[in-house]
Amino acid sequence: MKLNELRDNPGATKPRKRVGRGPGSGMGKTGGRGIKGQKSRSGVAIKGFEGGQMPIYQRLPKRGFNKPNRKKFAVINLGLIQKFIDEKKLDAKEITEDTLVASGLVRRKLDGVRVLGKGELTAKANITVTGASKSAVEAVEKAGGKLTVAAPAAAE
């Protein structure tokens, strides 16, 4: 097989429909838009328009609130920490946010690293992070380690 012999599978691509190019095309004259009316003209965008009536998105009450200064944590599960310890990418004696980033387990710290209790932790690990769930703390202590929740370091 050569590069010039490469072909798409039959039926994989359809030729584009050329609208308004004469009666022989089957899409001539009105170009599939029907006759008259606002929708047959060009430059029409009537997505939420309900014919002068108050649109549904304006009739319904507004809900919710997005906190502008909320904290965004890098989330990590215990199972992944154990996997990295097994692969010798992490040292179980001392695991901090910086070592997690260095090992490639966390891409960036954001406002801190939060450990969740999903997965099994068998290694005796000392972990120091910004946040942790109760189940994660229990699982680490059950494995004989210690999980310390430290205050986030100021990024400024």
DSSP file with accessible surface (Angstrom, degrees, kcal/mol):
  #  RESIDUE AA STRUCTURE BP1 BP2  ACC     N-H-->O    O-->H-N    N-H-->O    O-->H-N    TCO  KAPPA ALPHA  PHI   PSI    X-CA   Y-CA   Z-CA
    1    1 A M              0   0  185      0, 0.0     2,-0.3     0, 0.0     5,-0.0   0.000 360.0 360.0 360.0 136.7    0.0    0.0    0.0
    2    2 A K    >   -     0   0  133      1,-0.1     3,-1.6     0, 0.0     4,-0.4  -0.766 360.0-108.6-115.6 163.5    1.2    3.5   -0.9
    3    3 A L  G >  S+     0   0  155     -2,-0.3     3,-1.2     1,-0.3    -1,-0.1   0.862 119.0  55.1 -59.3 -35.6    0.2    6.9    0.4
    4    4 A N  G 3  S+     0   0  120      1,-0.2    -1,-0.3     3,-0.0     0, 0.0   0.608 102.7  58.3 -77.0  -5.6   -1.5    7.7   -2.9
    5    5 A E  G <  S+     0   0   94     -3,-1.6    -1,-0.2     2,-0.0     2,-0.2   0.481  76.5 117.7 -98.3  -2.5   -3.6    4.6   -2.6
    6    6 A L    <   +     0   0   94     -3,-1.2     2,-0.3    -4,-0.4    -3,-0.0  -0.446  39.8 172.4 -67.6 131.8   -5.2    5.5    0.8
    7    7 A R        -     0   0  205     -2,-0.2     2,-0.1     3,-0.0    -2,-0.0  -0.982  32.8-113.6-137.2 151.5   -8.9    5.9    0.6
    8    8 A D        -     0   0  105     -2,-0.3     3,-0.1     1,-0.1     5,-0.0  -0.426  50.6 -86.5 -74.2 159.3  -11.7    6.4    3.1
    9    9 A N    >   -     0   0  123      1,-0.1     3,-2.3    -2,-0.1     4,-0.4  -0.370  56.5 -90.9 -63.8 146.0  -14.2    3.6    3.6
   10   10 A P  T 3  S+     0   0  134      0, 0.0    -1,-0.1     0, 0.0    -3,-0.0  -0.383 114.7  15.9 -61.3 130.0  -17.1    3.8    1.1
   11   11 A G  T 3  S+     0   0   75      2,-0.3    -2,-0.1    -3,-0.1     3,-0.1   0.429  92.3 112.7  88.3  -1.9  -19.9    5.8    2.6
   12   12 A A  S <  S+     0   0   59     -3,-2.3     2,-0.4     1,-0.1    -3,-0.0   0.858  80.3  34.4 -72.9 -34.0  -17.7    7.3    5.3
   13   13 A T  S    S-     0   0  100     -4,-0.4    -2,-0.3    -5,-0.0    -1,-0.1  -0.963  71.4-155.0-122.1 141.7  -17.9   10.8    3.9
   14   14 A K        -     0   0  189     -2,-0.4     2,-0.1    -3,-0.1     3,-0.1  -0.897  28.8-108.8-110.1 144.0  -20.9   12.4    2.1
   15   15 A P        -     0   0  125      0, 0.0     2,-0.1     0, 0.0     3,-0.0  -0.419  44.5-101.6 -67.3 144.3  -20.5   15.3   -0.3
   16   16 A R        -     0   0  202      1,-0.1     2,-0.5    -2,-0.1     0, 0.0  -0.394  35.1-110.6 -70.8 148.5  -21.7   18.6    1.1
   17   17 A K        -     0   0  146     -2,-0.1     2,-0.9    -3,-0.1    -1,-0.1  -0.668  23.3-149.5 -82.0 120.5  -25.1   19.8   -0.1
   18   18 A R    >   -     0   0  142     -2,-0.5     3,-0.5     7,-0.1     2,-0.2  -0.807  19.6-155.6 -94.9 104.7  -24.9   22.8   -2.3
   19   19 A V  T 3   +     0   0   70     -2,-0.9     9,-0.2     1,-0.2    10,-0.1  -0.568  65.5  16.1 -86.1 141.6  -28.1   24.7   -1.7
   20   20 A G  T 3  S+     0   0   35      7,-3.4     8,-0.2    -2,-0.2    -1,-0.2   0.878  79.5 129.6  72.3  39.0  -29.6   27.1   -4.1
   21   21 A R  S <  S-     0   0  156     -3,-0.5     4,-0.2     1,-0.4     7,-0.2  -0.319  74.9 -64.3-120.6  47.1  -27.7   26.0   -7.2
   22   22 A G    > > -     0   0   31      5,-0.1     3,-1.2     1,-0.1     5,-0.5   0.085  57.9 -75.6  96.1 160.6  -30.5   25.5   -9.8
   23   23 A P  G > 5S+     0   0  125      0, 0.0     3,-1.3     0, 0.0     5,-0.2   0.781 119.3  67.3 -66.9 -26.4  -33.5   23.2  -10.2
   24   24 A G  G 3 5S+     0   0   83      1,-0.3    -2,-0.1    -3,-0.1     0, 0.0   0.767  92.4  61.2 -67.4 -21.9  -31.4   20.2  -11.2
   25   25 A S  G < 5S-     0   0   61     -3,-1.2    -1,-0.3    -4,-0.2    -3,-0.1   0.662 102.9-127.8 -79.1 -16.8  -29.8   19.9   -7.8
   26   26 A G  T < 5S+     0   0   69     -3,-1.3    -2,-0.1    -4,-0.3    -1,-0.1   0.458  99.8  73.3  81.8  -2.4  -33.1   19.3   -6.1
   27   27 A M  S   <S+     0   0   49     -5,-0.5    -7,-3.4    -9,-0.2    -6,-0.3  -0.144  72.3 120.9-131.8  36.5  -32.3   22.1   -3.7
   28   28 A G    >   +     0   0   14     -8,-0.2     3,-2.5    -5,-0.2     2,-0.5  -0.108  58.9  19.0 -89.7-168.4  -32.8   25.1   -6.0
   29   29 A K  T 3  S+     0   0  198      1,-0.3    -7,-0.0     2,-0.1    -2,-0.0  -0.232 136.2  18.5  47.7 -93.2  -35.0   28.2   -5.9
   30   30 A T  T >  S-     0   0   61     -2,-0.5     3,-1.1     1,-0.1    -1,-0.3   0.597  97.8-133.4 -85.1  -8.3  -36.0   28.4   -2.2
   31   31 A G  T <   -     0   0   12     -3,-2.5    -2,-0.1     1,-0.2    -3,-0.1   0.847  64.5 -55.2  64.6  36.2  -33.1   26.2   -1.1
   32   32 A G  T 3  S+     0   0   59     -4,-0.5    -1,-0.2     1,-0.1    -3,-0.1   0.594 115.1 109.4  78.3   9.7  -35.1   23.9    1.2
   33   33 A R  S <  S-     0   0  139     -3,-1.1    -2,-0.1     1,-0.3     2,-0.1   0.450  73.4-133.1 -98.0  -1.0  -36.5   26.8    3.3
   34   34 A G        -     0   0   38      6,-0.1     2,-0.4     5,-0.0    -1,-0.3  -0.451  44.4 -45.0  79.1-158.4  -40.1   26.7    2.1
   35   35 A I  S    S-     0   0  139     -2,-0.1     5,-0.1     1,-0.0    -5,-0.0  -0.925  88.6 -33.1-119.5 139.0  -41.9   29.8    1.0
   36   36 A K  S    S+     0   0  165     -2,-0.4     4,-0.2     4,-0.1     3,-0.1   0.333  78.1  96.1  50.9-179.6  -42.0   33.3    2.7
   37   37 A G  S >> S-     0   0   38      1,-0.1     3,-1.2     2,-0.1     4,-0.6   0.019  87.1 -68.2  86.8 165.2  -41.9   34.1    6.4
   38   38 A Q  G >4 S+     0   0  111      1,-0.3     3,-1.1     2,-0.2    -1,-0.1   0.871 127.8  56.1 -60.0 -38.6  -39.1   35.1    8.7
   39   39 A K  G 34 S+     0   0  159      1,-0.3    -1,-0.3    -3,-0.1    -2,-0.1   0.676 100.6  58.3 -72.9 -16.1  -37.4   31.7    8.6
   40   40 A S  G <4 S+     0   0   26     -3,-1.2    -1,-0.3    -4,-0.2    -2,-0.2   0.661  95.0  80.7 -84.9 -15.7  -37.0   31.8    4.8
   41   41 A R  S << S-     0   0  143     -3,-1.1     3,-0.3    -4,-0.6     2,-0.1  -0.470  86.0-107.3 -85.6 165.4  -35.1   35.1    5.0
   42   42 A S  S    S+     0   0  107      1,-0.2    -1,-0.1    -2,-0.1    -2,-0.1  -0.481  93.9  39.0 -87.6 160.2  -31.4   35.4    5.8
   43   43 A G  S    S+     0   0   86      1,-0.2     2,-0.5    -2,-0.1    -1,-0.2   0.851  77.3 145.4  75.9  34.5  -30.0   36.8    9.0
   44   44 A V        +     0   0   51     -3,-0.3     2,-0.3    -5,-0.1    -1,-0.2  -0.910  18.9 166.8-110.8 129.6  -32.6   35.2   11.3
   45   45 A A        +     0   0   87     -2,-0.5     2,-0.2     1,-0.0     3,-0.1  -0.826   9.9 154.8-138.2  99.0  -31.8   33.9   14.8
   46   46 A I        +     0   0   58     -2,-0.3    -2,-0.0     1,-0.1    -7,-0.0  -0.474  15.9 141.2-123.7  61.9  -34.9   33.2   16.9
   47   47 A K  S    S+     0   0  203      1,-0.2    -1,-0.1    -2,-0.2    -2,-0.0   0.981  81.3  18.8 -70.8 -57.2  -33.7   30.7   19.4
   48   48 A G  S    S+     0   0   30     -3,-0.1     2,-0.3     7,-0.0    -1,-0.2   0.270  93.4 127.7 -98.9  14.3  -35.6   31.7   22.6
   49   49 A F        -     0   0  127      1,-0.1     5,-0.1     6,-0.1    -3,-0.1  -0.524  33.3-178.0 -78.7 133.4  -38.3   33.8   20.9
   50   50 A E    >   -     0   0   62      3,-0.4     3,-1.2    -2,-0.3    -1,-0.1  -0.148  58.9 -87.3-122.6  37.0  -41.8   32.9   21.8
   51   51 A G  T 3  S-     0   0   61      1,-0.3     3,-0.1     2,-0.0    -2,-0.1   0.903  89.3 -45.5  67.7  40.8  -43.8   35.3   19.6
   52   52 A G  T 3  S+     0   0   69      1,-0.3    -1,-0.3     0, 0.0     2,-0.1   0.197 109.8 120.5  90.8 -21.5  -43.9   38.4   21.9
   53   53 A Q  S <  S-     0   0  111     -3,-1.2    -3,-0.4     1,-0.1    -1,-0.3  -0.444  82.5 -87.4 -72.0 154.4  -44.8   36.3   25.0
   54   54 A M        -     0   0  107     -3,-0.1    -1,-0.1    -2,-0.1     5,-0.1  -0.468  54.2-115.6 -64.1 121.6  -42.4   36.5   27.9
   55   55 A P    >>  -     0   0   16      0, 0.0     4,-1.7     0, 0.0     3,-1.4  -0.206  16.4-116.3 -63.3 154.2  -39.9   33.7   27.2
   56   56 A I  H 3> S+     0   0   85      1,-0.3     4,-1.7     2,-0.2    -2,-0.1   0.851 113.8  58.5 -60.1 -36.2  -39.6   30.7   29.6
   57   57 A Y  H 34 S+     0   0  153      1,-0.2    -1,-0.3     2,-0.2    -3,-0.0   0.731 110.8  43.3 -71.1 -16.7  -36.1   31.6   30.6
   58   58 A Q  H <4 S+     0   0  114     -3,-1.4    -1,-0.2     1,-0.1    -2,-0.2   0.732 109.9  55.9 -94.3 -23.9  -37.3   35.0   31.8
   59   59 A R  H  < S+     0   0  115     -4,-1.7    -2,-0.2    -5,-0.1    -3,-0.1   0.789  94.6  79.4 -76.1 -28.5  -40.5   33.6   33.5
   60   60 A L  S  < S-     0   0  107     -4,-1.7     2,-0.0    -5,-0.2     0, 0.0  -0.563  89.0-109.0 -83.3 146.1  -38.5   31.2   35.7
   61   61 A P        -     0   0  109      0, 0.0     2,-0.2     0, 0.0    -1,-0.1  -0.334  32.5-108.1 -71.9 153.4  -36.8   32.5   38.9
   62   62 A K        -     0   0  206     -4,-0.1     2,-0.3    -2,-0.0    -4,-0.0  -0.551  41.0-171.9 -76.5 145.3  -33.0   32.7   39.0
   63   63 A R        +     0   0  228     -2,-0.2     2,-0.0     0, 0.0     0, 0.0  -0.987  32.1  23.1-139.1 151.6  -31.4   30.1   41.3
   64   64 A G        -     0   0   76     -2,-0.3     2,-0.3     1,-0.1    -2,-0.0  -0.025  54.2-126.1  90.5 169.6  -27.9   29.4   42.6
   65   65 A F        -     0   0  168      2,-0.0     2,-0.7    -2,-0.0    -1,-0.1  -0.952   5.7-144.3-158.7 130.8  -24.8   31.3   43.3
   66   66 A N        -     0   0  136     -2,-0.3     3,-0.0     4,-0.0    -2,-0.0  -0.918  24.2-132.3-102.7 115.5  -21.2   30.8   42.2
   67   67 A K    >   -     0   0  119     -2,-0.7     3,-1.1     1,-0.2    -2,-0.0  -0.515  12.5-153.7 -68.2 120.9  -18.7   31.8   44.9
   68   68 A P  T 3  S+     0   0  114      0, 0.0    -1,-0.2     0, 0.0    -2,-0.0   0.793  89.9  39.5 -70.9 -25.2  -16.1   33.9   43.2
   69   69 A N  T 3  S+     0   0  119      2,-0.0    -2,-0.1    -3,-0.0     2,-0.0  -0.029  82.5 146.6-113.9  29.9  -13.3   33.2   45.7
   70   70 A R    <   -     0   0  145     -3,-1.1     2,-0.3     1,-0.1    -4,-0.0  -0.320  51.5-109.4 -68.8 153.7  -13.9   29.5   46.3
   71   71 A K        -     0   0  131     40,-0.0     2,-0.6    39,-0.0    -1,-0.1  -0.603  24.5-156.0 -83.5 138.6  -11.0   27.2   47.0
   72   72 A K        -     0   0  133     -2,-0.3    39,-2.7     2,-0.0     2,-0.3  -0.965  13.9-165.0-117.8 114.9  -10.1   24.6   44.3
   73   73 A F  B     -A  110   0A  66     -2,-0.6     2,-0.6    37,-0.2    40,-0.2  -0.739  25.0-121.0-100.4 149.6   -8.2   21.6   45.6
   74   74 A A  E     -b  113   0B  12     38,-2.7    40,-2.7    35,-0.7     2,-0.3  -0.796  37.9-145.2 -82.4 119.4   -6.2   19.0   43.7
   75   75 A V  E     +b  114   0B  90     -2,-0.6     2,-0.3    38,-0.2    40,-0.2  -0.726  23.4 173.9 -96.2 138.8   -8.1   15.8   44.6
   76   76 A I  E     -b  115   0B   6     38,-2.1    40,-2.8    -2,-0.3     2,-0.3  -0.999  20.9-136.0-145.3 140.9   -6.2   12.5   45.1
   77   77 A N  E >>  -b  116   0B  46     -2,-0.3     4,-1.5    38,-0.2     3,-0.5  -0.704  20.5-123.8 -99.6 153.6   -7.3    9.0   46.3
   78   78 A L  H 3> S+     0   0    0     38,-1.6     4,-2.5    40,-0.3    41,-0.2   0.852 109.1  62.7 -61.6 -35.3   -5.5    6.7   48.7
   79   79 A G  H 3> S+     0   0   26     39,-2.4     4,-2.1     1,-0.2    -1,-0.2   0.890 103.6  48.3 -59.1 -39.1   -5.4    3.9   46.1
   80   80 A L  H <> S+     0   0   73     -3,-0.5     4,-2.3    38,-0.3    -1,-0.2   0.887 108.9  53.0 -69.4 -38.5   -3.3    6.0   43.8
   81   81 A I  H  X S+     0   0    0     -4,-1.5     4,-2.1     1,-0.2    -2,-0.2   0.943 110.2  48.6 -61.1 -44.5   -0.9    6.9   46.6
   82   82 A Q  H  X S+     0   0   13     -4,-2.5     4,-2.6     1,-0.2    -2,-0.2   0.906 109.5  52.5 -61.5 -41.5   -0.5    3.2   47.3
   83   83 A K  H  X S+     0   0  108     -4,-2.1     4,-1.8     1,-0.2    -1,-0.2   0.919 110.4  47.4 -61.7 -42.2    0.1    2.5   43.6
   84   84 A F  H  <>S+     0   0   22     -4,-2.3     5,-2.6     2,-0.2     6,-1.2   0.847 110.8  51.7 -69.6 -32.9    2.8    5.1   43.5
   85   85 A I  H ><5S+     0   0   18     -4,-2.1     3,-1.6     4,-0.2    -2,-0.2   0.926 109.5  50.4 -66.9 -42.7    4.5    3.8   46.7
   86   86 A D  H 3<5S+     0   0  101     -4,-2.6    -2,-0.2     1,-0.3    -1,-0.2   0.859 109.5  50.6 -62.2 -35.7    4.5    0.3   45.2
   87   87 A E  T 3<5S-     0   0   88     -4,-1.8    -1,-0.3    -5,-0.2    -2,-0.2   0.302 114.9-119.1 -85.6   7.7    6.1    1.6   42.0
   88   88 A K  T < 5S+     0   0  180     -3,-1.6    -3,-0.2     2,-0.2    -2,-0.1   0.727  83.0 119.4  62.1  25.3    8.8    3.3   44.1
   89   89 A K  S   <S+     0   0  115     -5,-2.6     2,-0.4    -6,-0.2    -4,-0.2   0.652  74.0  42.4 -88.8 -19.7    7.7    6.8   42.8
   90   90 A L  S    S-     0   0   13     -6,-1.2     2,-0.6    -9,-0.1    -2,-0.2  -0.975  78.0-133.3-126.5 145.2    6.9    7.9   46.3
   91   91 A D    >   -     0   0   93     -2,-0.4     3,-0.6     3,-0.3    -6,-0.1  -0.864  13.3-152.0 -96.4 120.2    8.7    7.4   49.6
   92   92 A A  T 3  S+     0   0   19     -2,-0.6    34,-2.0     1,-0.2     3,-0.3   0.725  86.7  70.0 -66.4 -21.5    6.1    6.3   52.2
   93   93 A K  T 3  S+     0   0  150      1,-0.3     2,-0.4    32,-0.2    -1,-0.2   0.920 114.3  15.4 -64.2 -43.6    8.1    7.9   55.1
   94   94 A E    <   +     0   0   97     -3,-0.6     2,-0.6    31,-0.1    -3,-0.3  -0.890  67.1 172.6-139.8 105.7    7.4   11.4   54.1
   95   95 A I  B     +d  127   0C   0     31,-3.0    33,-2.8    -2,-0.4     2,-0.2  -0.959  13.0 162.4-115.3 116.2    4.7   12.4   51.7
   96   96 A T     >  -     0   0   37     -2,-0.6     4,-1.9    31,-0.2     5,-0.2  -0.720  54.5 -97.6-119.6 176.9    4.0   16.1   51.2
   97   97 A E  H  > S+     0   0   31     31,-0.5     4,-1.9    -2,-0.2     5,-0.2   0.885 124.1  53.1 -62.5 -36.8    2.2   18.2   48.6
   98   98 A D  H  > S+     0   0   99      1,-0.2     4,-2.6     2,-0.2    -1,-0.2   0.899 108.1  48.7 -67.6 -39.1    5.6   18.9   47.0
   99   99 A T  H  > S+     0   0   51      2,-0.2     4,-2.1     1,-0.2     6,-0.2   0.859 108.9  54.5 -69.3 -32.2    6.6   15.3   46.8
  100  100 A L  H  X>S+     0   0    0     -4,-1.9     6,-1.4     2,-0.2     5,-1.4   0.901 111.5  44.4 -65.3 -40.4    3.2   14.5   45.2
  101  101 A V  H ><5S+     0   0   49     -4,-1.9     3,-0.8     4,-0.2    -2,-0.2   0.928 112.7  51.8 -68.7 -42.8    3.8   17.1   42.5
  102  102 A A  H 3<5S+     0   0   88     -4,-2.6    -2,-0.2     1,-0.3    -1,-0.2   0.869 108.0  51.6 -63.0 -35.8    7.4   15.9   41.9
  103  103 A S  H 3<5S-     0   0   28     -4,-2.1    -1,-0.3    -5,-0.2    -2,-0.2   0.686 114.0-118.0 -75.8 -17.5    6.3   12.3   41.5
  104  104 A G  T <<5S+     0   0   55     -3,-0.8    -3,-0.2    -4,-0.7    -2,-0.1   0.507  84.1 116.6  93.8   4.5    3.7   13.3   38.9
  105  105 A L  S   <S+     0   0   28     -5,-1.4     2,-0.4    -6,-0.2    -4,-0.2   0.873  81.5  34.6 -72.7 -36.7    0.7   12.1   40.9
  106  106 A V  S    S-     0   0    9     -6,-1.4    -2,-0.3     1,-0.2    -1,-0.2  -0.969  70.8-155.3-117.6 133.3   -0.6   15.7   41.2
  107  107 A R  S    S-     0   0  205     -2,-0.4     2,-0.3     1,-0.3    -1,-0.2   0.958  77.1  -8.3 -73.4 -51.1   -0.2   18.1   38.3
  108  108 A R        -     0   0  147      1,-0.1    -1,-0.3     4,-0.1     4,-0.1  -0.995  59.7-128.0-147.2 154.0   -0.4   21.3   40.3
  109  109 A K    >   +     0   0   70     -2,-0.3     3,-2.4     1,-0.2   -35,-0.7   0.763  34.9 179.0 -73.0 -27.7   -1.3   22.1   43.9
  110  110 A L  B 3  S-A   73   0A  88      1,-0.3    -1,-0.2   -37,-0.1   -37,-0.2  -0.416  77.6 -19.2  56.8-125.0   -3.9   24.8   43.2
  111  111 A D  T 3  S-     0   0   70    -39,-2.7    -1,-0.3     1,-0.3     2,-0.2   0.310 128.3 -57.0 -91.5   8.6   -5.2   25.9   46.6
  112  112 A G    <   -     0   0    3     -3,-2.4   -38,-2.7   -40,-0.3     2,-0.4  -0.716  60.7 -79.1 138.9 172.1   -3.9   22.7   48.2
  113  113 A V  E     -b   74   0B   0     -2,-0.2    18,-2.1   -40,-0.2    17,-0.9  -0.904  34.3-161.5-110.6 133.8   -4.1   18.9   47.9
  114  114 A R  E     -bc  75 131B  89    -40,-2.7   -38,-2.1    -2,-0.4     2,-0.5  -0.967   8.4-147.6-117.7 128.2   -7.1   17.0   49.4
  115  115 A V  E     -bc  76 132B   0     16,-2.3    18,-2.2    -2,-0.5     2,-0.3  -0.812  11.8-163.3 -98.2 130.3   -6.9   13.3   50.1
  116  116 A L  E     -b   77   0B  51    -40,-2.8   -38,-1.6    -2,-0.5    15,-0.0  -0.807  25.5-119.7-111.5 158.0  -10.0   11.1   49.7
  117  117 A G        +     0   0   23     -2,-0.3     2,-0.3   -40,-0.2   -40,-0.1   0.160  63.9 128.5 -87.7  19.3  -10.5    7.6   51.1
  118  118 A K        +     0   0  156    -42,-0.1   -39,-2.4     2,-0.1   -40,-0.3  -0.592  62.2  15.5 -78.1 133.5  -11.1    5.7   47.9
  119  119 A G  S    S-     0   0   43     -2,-0.3     2,-0.4   -41,-0.2   -41,-0.1  -0.246  94.3 -63.4  96.7 172.8   -8.9    2.6   47.5
  120  120 A E        -     0   0  142    -42,-0.1     2,-0.5    -2,-0.1   -38,-0.2  -0.796  33.8-163.3-101.4 139.2   -6.7    0.6   49.9
  121  121 A L        +     0   0   11     -2,-0.4   -42,-0.1     1,-0.1   -43,-0.0  -0.982  20.4 159.6-120.7 116.1   -3.6    1.9   51.7
  122  122 A T        +     0   0  102     -2,-0.5    -1,-0.1     2,-0.0     2,-0.1   0.667  48.6  89.8-105.8 -24.6   -1.4   -0.9   53.0
  123  123 A A  S    S-     0   0   21      1,-0.1     2,-1.1    21,-0.0    22,-0.2  -0.443  83.9-115.6 -76.5 147.9    1.9    1.0   53.4
  124  124 A K        +     0   0  154     -2,-0.1     2,-0.4    20,-0.1    20,-0.1  -0.724  51.6 176.7 -81.7 102.0    2.7    2.9   56.7
  125  125 A A        -     0   0    0     -2,-1.1    21,-2.2    15,-0.2     2,-0.7  -0.887  34.0-149.1-118.8 142.8    2.8    6.4   55.3
  126  126 A N  E     - e   0 146C  65    -34,-2.0   -31,-3.0    -2,-0.4     2,-0.4  -0.932  28.6-175.7-105.1 111.5    3.2    9.8   56.9
  127  127 A I  E     -de  95 147C   0     19,-2.9    21,-3.6    -2,-0.7     2,-0.5  -0.904  15.9-171.6-116.5 132.8    1.2   12.3   54.8
  128  128 A T  E     + e   0 148C  42    -33,-2.8   -31,-0.5    -2,-0.4     2,-0.3  -0.969  26.5 145.6-123.2 113.5    1.0   16.0   55.2
  129  129 A V  E     - e   0 149C   1     19,-2.3    21,-3.1    -2,-0.5   -15,-0.1  -0.835  57.0-107.9-138.7 176.2   -1.7   17.8   53.0
  130  130 A T  S    S+     0   0   16    -17,-0.9     2,-0.3    -2,-0.3   -16,-0.2   0.842  96.5   7.0 -77.1 -37.0   -4.1   20.7   53.1
  131  131 A G  E     +c  114   0B   8    -18,-2.1   -16,-2.3    17,-0.1     2,-0.3  -0.986  58.6 178.4-147.3 157.5   -7.2   18.7   53.4
  132  132 A A  E     -c  115   0B  19     -2,-0.3   -16,-0.2   -18,-0.3     2,-0.1  -0.980  28.0-117.3-157.1 147.3   -8.5   15.1   54.0
  133  133 A S     >  -     0   0   19    -18,-2.2     4,-2.1    -2,-0.3     5,-0.2  -0.451  32.8-113.6 -80.1 160.9  -11.8   13.3   54.3
  134  134 A K  H  > S+     0   0  178      1,-0.2     4,-2.5     2,-0.2     5,-0.2   0.901 117.9  53.4 -60.9 -41.4  -12.6   11.4   57.6
  135  135 A S  H  > S+     0   0   65      1,-0.2     4,-2.3     2,-0.2    -1,-0.2   0.873 107.7  51.4 -64.0 -33.6  -12.4    8.1   55.8
  136  136 A A  H  > S+     0   0    0    -21,-0.2     4,-2.3     2,-0.2    -1,-0.2   0.929 109.7  48.8 -68.1 -43.6   -9.0    8.9   54.4
  137  137 A V  H  X S+     0   0   36     -4,-2.1     4,-2.3     1,-0.2     5,-0.2   0.938 113.2  47.8 -61.4 -44.3   -7.6    9.8   57.9
  138  138 A E  H  X S+     0   0  127     -4,-2.5     4,-2.4     1,-0.2    -1,-0.2   0.916 111.2  50.5 -62.2 -43.9   -9.1    6.6   59.3
  139  139 A A  H  X S+     0   0   29     -4,-2.3     4,-1.5     2,-0.2    -1,-0.2   0.892 111.2  47.9 -64.1 -40.1   -7.6    4.4   56.5
  140  140 A V  H  <>S+     0   0    0     -4,-2.3     5,-2.6     2,-0.2   -15,-0.2   0.927 113.9  46.6 -67.2 -43.1   -4.1    5.9   56.9
  141  141 A E  H ><5S+     0   0  113     -4,-2.3     3,-1.1     1,-0.2    -2,-0.2   0.861 109.0  55.4 -67.5 -33.9   -4.2    5.4   60.7
  142  142 A K  H 3<5S+     0   0  182     -4,-2.4    -1,-0.2     1,-0.3    -2,-0.2   0.866 105.3  52.9 -64.9 -34.2   -5.5    1.8   60.3
  143  143 A A  T 3<5S-     0   0   28     -4,-1.5    -1,-0.3    -5,-0.2    -2,-0.2   0.488 126.5-104.0 -79.8  -3.2   -2.5    1.1   58.0
  144  144 A G  T < 5S+     0   0   40     -3,-1.1    -3,-0.2     1,-0.2    -2,-0.1   0.542  85.1 110.8  95.3   9.0   -0.2    2.4   60.8
  145  145 A G      < -     0   0   12     -5,-2.6     2,-0.4   -22,-0.2    -1,-0.2  -0.198  62.1-117.4-102.2-165.2    0.6    5.8   59.3
  146  146 A K  E     -e  126   0C 128    -21,-2.2   -19,-2.9    -3,-0.1     2,-0.6  -0.996  12.2-160.4-141.4 130.9   -0.3    9.3   60.1
  147  147 A L  E     -e  127   0C  13     -2,-0.4     2,-0.5   -21,-0.2   -19,-0.2  -0.953  13.0-167.1-114.1 115.0   -2.2   11.9   58.1
  148  148 A T  E     -e  128   0C  57    -21,-3.6   -19,-2.3    -2,-0.6     2,-0.8  -0.880  11.8-149.6-103.7 129.9   -1.6   15.5   59.1
  149  149 A V  E     -e  129   0C  82     -2,-0.5     2,-0.2   -21,-0.2   -19,-0.2  -0.879  23.4-171.5 -99.4 112.2   -3.8   18.3   57.8
  150  150 A A        -     0   0   41    -21,-3.1     3,-0.1    -2,-0.8   -22,-0.0  -0.669  30.1 -98.6-102.2 157.0   -1.7   21.4   57.5
  151  151 A A        -     0   0   91     -2,-0.2     2,-0.1     1,-0.1    -1,-0.1  -0.473  51.5 -98.0 -69.8 141.1   -2.8   25.0   56.8
  152  152 A P        -     0   0   68      0, 0.0     2,-0.2     0, 0.0    -1,-0.1  -0.388  37.4-118.0 -64.1 136.9   -2.3   25.9   53.2
  153  153 A A        -     0   0   90      1,-0.1     2,-0.2    -2,-0.1   -23,-0.0  -0.532  34.2-103.2 -74.1 138.9    0.8   27.9   52.5
  154  154 A A        -     0   0   83     -2,-0.2    -1,-0.1     1,-0.2   -43,-0.0  -0.441  25.2-154.1 -66.4 130.1    0.3   31.4   51.1
  155  155 A A              0   0   97     -2,-0.2    -1,-0.2    -3,-0.0    -2,-0.0   0.617 360.0 360.0 -81.0 -14.7    1.0   31.4   47.4
  156  156 A E              0   0  210      0, 0.0    -2,-0.1     0, 0.0     0, 0.0  -0.417 360.0 360.0 -67.0 360.0    1.8   35.1   47.2
